[in-house]
Amino acid sequence: MPIKSVRDLRVYAMAYEAAMEVFEVSKGFPAEERYSLTDQVRRSSRSVPINIREGYAKRRYQNIFYRHLADALGSSEETRGWLEFARDCGYLAPARQDALDRKYDAISSMLHRLAEKWETR
């Protein structure tokens, strides 16, 4: 299927969905974490789809597109780290953290593949 918009990229849809899930689970974090862990995990999770979107908008400039994919990958991994902290602090059930970690692992893999395949287009 031809890619006509960023919404046609499965990785974008998956990253957006994962960010919304992070938002929902972070609502249960303690108030004292509002300006630290909660804010950080929300920002990093939202950065993934936004960087994909911004990169796609500039896709004709290959280096810029790849830079945004690299930034999305970095934010994906950052989110995984914050979610580990949330689990270890007792704010997130291990099973929920594991499920989110698997999603972000898949997103990271998809970002790698997208960069490789785009280069051969």
N, C-alpha and C positions, 0 to 999 in steps of 0.2 A: 504494500500500500504506500503510495507517495506521501511524503511528509509535506503538508501544506501549512501547518502552524505548530507552535510549540506544544500544543495540546495533543498532537499526534505522536509525540515522543512518550513512550511508555514510562521511561525513567522520570520524566517531569511529573506525570500523574502519580506515580508511586511516591516520589519525594514530597509532593504536596499532601498526599494522604497521610504519609508518615508524620509530617510536620503538624498536621491537625491532630493526630493521635497524641503526639508529644504535648501539644497544648492542653488537651483534655486530661492527660495523666498528671501534668504539672499543676493543675488546679488543686490537687490534693496535697501539694507540698506545704510545709509549714510557713506561716507568715514571715518568720525570721529569715527565710531563704528567698524572699521576694526579690530583693535587689542583687542576689548573688546567683545561686544555682538555678532558680526558676527563670530569671531573666536570661542567663547564659544559655541554657538548654533551648529555650524558645527562640532566641536569636540565631543560634547555630542551625537549628532544625529548619527555620524559615529561610536561611541563607542558601540552603541546597536548591530548592526549586527556583528561587529568585535568580541565582547565578546561572542556572540552566536557561531560564527565560531570557535574561539579559544577553547571555552568550549566543543564544539562537537568533536574537534580533540583530546581532553583529556577525552572523555566520559567514558573510562574504569575506570578512577579514579573518583568515584562518588562525593567525596567532592570537588574536583577541578572543575568538571562540574557544580555543584550547585553554587560554588563561582562565576563562570563566568556568570551563569544565574542571580544571584543576582546583579552582577555588571552591566549587561545589563539592568536589571530592574531599578537600580539607575540612569543609564544614560538616560533611557526613561523618567523618572520623571524629571530629570534635564532639559532635552530638553523641556518638557512641561512648566517648569518655565521660561526658556529663551524666549520661544515663547509668554508667557504672557507679559514679559517685552517689547518685540518687538511690541506687540499690543498696550500696554499702552503708549509707546513712540511715537506711530503713524506711525511706520514703516511697520506694517502688518495689513491688513484689518481684522476687527473682524470676518467676515465670514470665511476668509482663516485660521485664527488662530483657530477658532472653529473646522474646518474640520481637521486640523492637530492634534489638541488636541484629537479628537475622534479616530484618527488613533493610536496615542500613548497610549491612554487608552486601545484600543483593543490589542495592542502589549504587554502592561503590563499584561493584563489578560491572554494572550496566554503564556507568560513566566511563570506565576504562574501555569497554567495548565500543561505546559510541565514538570516543575519540579515535580509536583505531579504524573503525569502519568509515567514519566521515572522511578520513584522510584518503581512502581509496575510492571515494565517490567520483 
